[in-house]
Amino acid sequence: MIATGNHAVAHGVKAARAEVVAAYPITPQTQIIEKLSEFIERGDMRAKLLRVESEHSAMAACIGASACGARAFTATSSQGLLYMSEMVFWAGLGSFPVVMAVVTRTLAPPWSIWNEHTDILSQRDAGWIMMMCESVQEAYDSTLQAFKIAEDGRVRQPVMFGLDAFSLSHTSERLDPVEQQEADAFLPAPERNWKVLDVQDPTTYGNMAGPDIMMEIRHSIMERVKNSAHLIEEVALEFSRISGREQTGLVEGYKTSGAEVVLVVAGASSGDAKDAADTLREEGVKAGVARLRVIRPFPAEKIRETVQGCKAVAVVDRDYSFGCGGIIGKEVASATRARQFNYIAGIGGRDLSISDFMGVAKDALRRSEAGEEGGEIWWGTKRHQ
Amino acid sequence: MFLEIRIHGRGGQGIVTAAEMIAEAAILEGFYAQSIPLFGAERRGAPVSSSTRISESPIRRHSQVRNPHIVAVCDPILLYMKEVFDGVVDGTTLVINHKQEPQLKGFRVALLDATGIAVENGLVSAGWAILSTVIFGAVSKVTGVVSKGTVPKVIRSRWDGEAAERNVLAATAGYDGVKSW
């Protein structure tokens, strides 16, 4: 079949047999919920669709459902994600295994509907596991894997995954869904033997925790999110087996062996970076790509291994932290001592072509060979006249 | 084989659907394909574009189509827009919805009265001719990789009953009707 990234997510949520879907519409995410609503209406999917009055309520509803042991899903984008933010932290810090798709979109003002990653990255400290998808197929595959990771007893933390606005959310590509019985075997019904809301055995959620206990609660989240790295790899391997498609766990290294320059990327542009690496290799430039499929837990060790021995690391950030730099660039810099050049590119949905990635790789290599230690480069910014 | 197609039209004419159907047809023919809409002015009548890539190998890139091999123009007035000719090179085929051949030197031009075909088949909504299936048929022919038999299959996977049959007639007329390139 052929599907957009958004519809692929909806098919994934259906295959995962999510039981509660609560969402509020926002471009470019709305198609996900519209499709799910269609599935539920037709009887193809058995779930409760909650039409809430805001994203804040959408996540609150998912948290409530999750507290009762239900498999809950929502999707949002940019302003919606920020409005939801209080509840995003609540889900993460409360260890509710909700799954959310974030169609990454530029934050306003000025208004924009186009692609940027600053929205999803703004939630990186909320205790969620975070992934970025490269293709329509991976959006589907990641949806199923997200539930599996979130609900695993060793993790039990929420998972969000990002899809680039339009270039993935609205792009149609071939999609091969897995058979329903395979999906069921991979992702059995959620185990409801943990503490669910039960009037016979009452517990409270959202209670107050004093300084005597809070640090230990946070420490437990730290350990589970950190340890999820291993599970993410394990789940990717298992899904590779059932789907017959090789899945990426934390980081995908593409032609990184013997590479002089490695492009570090995330999301839908990663394929353009790989095509750029192929063309550069034909030209005699030894280029490779390290694609971050997972942002949280940050795969520092994997990145270090992947870029080891190269002359220049070119991190392409489609996001920005004012007064600091590219968000991923700063995190990569903390993971490796390699010479790193941080390219701020594709802001506000500006298209990044293969020639852009080729240019970035060559520029980083040239700077490294000229003895530059590193730096931040705004790529393709128009000069003021 | 690597083919890039860009369709220019107006919001409401169905060009996003056309680009998707071309990709779907190419997939049925055993190729890899992708369609990418360029979103922005999603208003009825505003100039819009949508692209399709067809390839023998998996398509990894998601950037916009820069150097199309085929450009379809659903409204001849759009030929005055420079965006229509962005990245167009010698040998690009222009598929134009027009009754008469426009004065365009240096291009291979394929002509089609898509509006006429759509109206004949009752494909009109709120006074607008819906060109998605006609353009899908015409561009499918121009690609050289989509057989005529595949066109109705794609349409019947999207529409049922009488609507499907009207669209099959329109798409087939588009496939057969596209002239000289």
Contacts between the chains, C-beta under 8 A, distances in Angstrom:
chain1	res1	chain2	res2	distance
A	2	B	20	6.9
A	2	B	23	6.1
A	2	B	24	4.7
A	2	B	27	5.9
A	2	B	33	7.7
A	28	B	39	7.4
A	113	B	39	6.8
A	113	B	40	7.9
A	114	B	39	7.9
A	134	B	60	7.8
A	135	B	60	7.4
A	164	B	62	7.0
A	166	B	36	7.8
A	166	B	37	6.9
A	166	B	38	8.0
A	166	B	39	5.2
A	167	B	36	6.8
A	167	B	62	4.3
A	167	B	63	7.3
A	168	B	62	6.3
A	170	B	36	7.7
A	170	B	37	5.3
A	170	B	39	6.5
A	171	B	34	6.1
A	171	B	35	6.8
A	171	B	36	4.8
A	171	B	37	7.7
A	171	B	62	6.2
A	172	B	20	4.9
A	172	B	23	5.6
A	172	B	24	7.7
A	172	B	34	6.6
A	172	B	35	4.5
A	173	B	23	7.8
A	173	B	33	7.7
A	173	B	34	4.9
A	173	B	59	7.3
A	174	B	27	5.4
A	174	B	32	6.6
A	174	B	33	7.2
A	268	B	62	4.2
A	269	B	62	6.3
A	269	B	63	7.1
A	270	B	60	7.7
A	271	B	59	7.6
A	271	B	60	2.9
A	271	B	61	4.9
A	271	B	62	6.0
A	272	B	60	7.3
A	272	B	61	4.4
A	272	B	62	6.4
A	272	B	63	5.1
A	274	B	60	5.5
A	275	B	60	6.0
A	275	B	61	5.3
A	351	B	63	5.4
A	351	B	64	4.8
A	352	B	63	6.0
A	353	B	63	4.5
A	353	B	64	7.5
A	353	B	66	6.2
A	354	B	61	6.4
A	354	B	63	6.8
